[in-house]
Amino acid sequence: MTWSLVEALSLLQLMTTAYLCGVIWLVQRVHYPTFEFVAENRFLQFHHFHTQAITPVVGPAMVAEFLLAAILLGLHEVHWFWIFNLGSIALIWAVTFGISVPLHRRLAAEVPALLREKLPGSSDPSDLSVPSHSSDSFCPSTPSDYFVVASSQEMFIRQLLIRRLVMTNWLRTALWTFRLLFLFVGLQLPNVLN
């Protein structure tokens, strides 16, 4: 069997999308939820490791997926399938760089930066503060007491950010899953590979 260039590139596109779909499901169901179990005193080190380690796992595949879609669109006359193929990748990139990356930047921030900023997607500054307590509540009086309060605020904010990361990552998970199904079914349609 002889494969045409379009067939070979299409198969490579399908394989790249399948790889990224598998990675995003692993990240969504296993990796991101583990963020909540990392000790606060190790979180910045852990998060730095995560961002450094995940980039070579997903970065080249995301670029390859985009380039393959652009090449396949260029090899065809204007066709809804190839336009949607590239457009769906653009949407995934928009969510990645518009939502996920900013959340990761926030998670990598030190305590003072976290305490000064609002959560992404929220216009309510109260998203930052630990719920207020009655006048009978603990009032810090020593430097170590202030550390405990700052630490509890930092933990509260990190928990909110982690939960927002998990929640918003469902969008990328759904998009990559849909892309995989779209390619698998669509590449079998008549006139798509011609």
Contacts in CASP RR format, 6 or more apart in sequence:
PFRMAT RR
TARGET T0000
AUTHOR 0000-0000-0000
METHOD contacts of the structure
MODEL  1
MTWSLVEALSLLQLMTTAYLCGVIWLVQRVHYPTFEFVAENRFLQFHHFH
TQAITPVVGPAMVAEFLLAAILLGLHEVHWFWIFNLGSIALIWAVTFGIS
VPLHRRLAAEVPALLREKLPGSSDPSDLSVPSHSSDSFCPSTPSDYFVVA
SSQEMFIRQLLIRRLVMTNWLRTALWTFRLLFLFVGLQLPNVLN
3 11 0 8 1.000
4 193 0 8 1.000
5 75 0 8 1.000
6 72 0 8 1.000
6 75 0 8 1.000
6 76 0 8 1.000
6 193 0 8 1.000
6 194 0 8 1.000
7 193 0 8 1.000
9 68 0 8 1.000
9 71 0 8 1.000
9 72 0 8 1.000
9 75 0 8 1.000
10 72 0 8 1.000
10 183 0 8 1.000
10 187 0 8 1.000
10 193 0 8 1.000
12 64 0 8 1.000
12 68 0 8 1.000
13 65 0 8 1.000
13 68 0 8 1.000
13 69 0 8 1.000
13 72 0 8 1.000
13 85 0 8 1.000
13 183 0 8 1.000
14 180 0 8 1.000
14 183 0 8 1.000
14 184 0 8 1.000
14 187 0 8 1.000
16 61 0 8 1.000
16 64 0 8 1.000
16 65 0 8 1.000
16 68 0 8 1.000
17 65 0 8 1.000
17 176 0 8 1.000
17 179 0 8 1.000
17 180 0 8 1.000
17 183 0 8 1.000
18 180 0 8 1.000
19 61 0 8 1.000
20 58 0 8 1.000
20 61 0 8 1.000
20 62 0 8 1.000
20 65 0 8 1.000
20 176 0 8 1.000
21 176 0 8 1.000
21 177 0 8 1.000
21 179 0 8 1.000
21 180 0 8 1.000
22 176 0 8 1.000
23 57 0 8 1.000
23 58 0 8 1.000
23 61 0 8 1.000
24 169 0 8 1.000
24 172 0 8 1.000
24 173 0 8 1.000
24 176 0 8 1.000
24 177 0 8 1.000
25 173 0 8 1.000
25 177 0 8 1.000
27 54 0 8 1.000
27 169 0 8 1.000
28 166 0 8 1.000
28 169 0 8 1.000
28 170 0 8 1.000
28 172 0 8 1.000
28 173 0 8 1.000
31 50 0 8 1.000
32 162 0 8 1.000
32 165 0 8 1.000
32 166 0 8 1.000
32 169 0 8 1.000
33 166 0 8 1.000
35 43 0 8 1.000
35 46 0 8 1.000
35 47 0 8 1.000
35 107 0 8 1.000
35 162 0 8 1.000
35 165 0 8 1.000
36 159 0 8 1.000
36 162 0 8 1.000
38 46 0 8 1.000
38 47 0 8 1.000
40 151 0 8 1.000
40 154 0 8 1.000
40 155 0 8 1.000
40 158 0 8 1.000
43 107 0 8 1.000
43 158 0 8 1.000
44 108 0 8 1.000
44 110 0 8 1.000
47 104 0 8 1.000
47 107 0 8 1.000
47 108 0 8 1.000
48 108 0 8 1.000
51 104 0 8 1.000
51 108 0 8 1.000
62 92 0 8 1.000
62 93 0 8 1.000
62 96 0 8 1.000
65 89 0 8 1.000
66 86 0 8 1.000
66 89 0 8 1.000
66 93 0 8 1.000
69 82 0 8 1.000
69 85 0 8 1.000
69 86 0 8 1.000
69 87 0 8 1.000
69 89 0 8 1.000
70 86 0 8 1.000
72 82 0 8 1.000
72 85 0 8 1.000
73 82 0 8 1.000
73 83 0 8 1.000
73 85 0 8 1.000
73 86 0 8 1.000
74 82 0 8 1.000
76 82 0 8 1.000
79 191 0 8 1.000
79 192 0 8 1.000
81 186 0 8 1.000
81 189 0 8 1.000
81 192 0 8 1.000
84 182 0 8 1.000
85 179 0 8 1.000
85 182 0 8 1.000
85 183 0 8 1.000
88 175 0 8 1.000
88 178 0 8 1.000
88 179 0 8 1.000
88 182 0 8 1.000
89 179 0 8 1.000
91 175 0 8 1.000
92 172 0 8 1.000
92 175 0 8 1.000
92 176 0 8 1.000
92 179 0 8 1.000
95 168 0 8 1.000
95 171 0 8 1.000
95 172 0 8 1.000
95 175 0 8 1.000
96 172 0 8 1.000
99 120 0 8 1.000
99 168 0 8 1.000
99 171 0 8 1.000
100 165 0 8 1.000
100 168 0 8 1.000
100 169 0 8 1.000
100 172 0 8 1.000
102 120 0 8 1.000
103 120 0 8 1.000
103 161 0 8 1.000
103 164 0 8 1.000
103 165 0 8 1.000
103 168 0 8 1.000
104 165 0 8 1.000
106 114 0 8 1.000
106 117 0 8 1.000
106 119 0 8 1.000
106 120 0 8 1.000
106 161 0 8 1.000
107 158 0 8 1.000
107 161 0 8 1.000
107 162 0 8 1.000
107 165 0 8 1.000
109 117 0 8 1.000
111 150 0 8 1.000
111 151 0 8 1.000
111 153 0 8 1.000
111 154 0 8 1.000
114 128 0 8 1.000
114 154 0 8 1.000
114 157 0 8 1.000
114 158 0 8 1.000
115 128 0 8 1.000
115 150 0 8 1.000
115 153 0 8 1.000
115 154 0 8 1.000
115 157 0 8 1.000
117 128 0 8 1.000
118 124 0 8 1.000
118 125 0 8 1.000
118 127 0 8 1.000
118 128 0 8 1.000
119 127 0 8 1.000
119 128 0 8 1.000
119 157 0 8 1.000
119 160 0 8 1.000
119 161 0 8 1.000
119 164 0 8 1.000
120 164 0 8 1.000
127 160 0 8 1.000
128 157 0 8 1.000
129 153 0 8 1.000
130 152 0 8 1.000
130 153 0 8 1.000
130 156 0 8 1.000
138 145 0 8 1.000
138 149 0 8 1.000
140 146 0 8 1.000
140 148 0 8 1.000
140 149 0 8 1.000
186 192 0 8 1.000
187 193 0 8 1.000
END
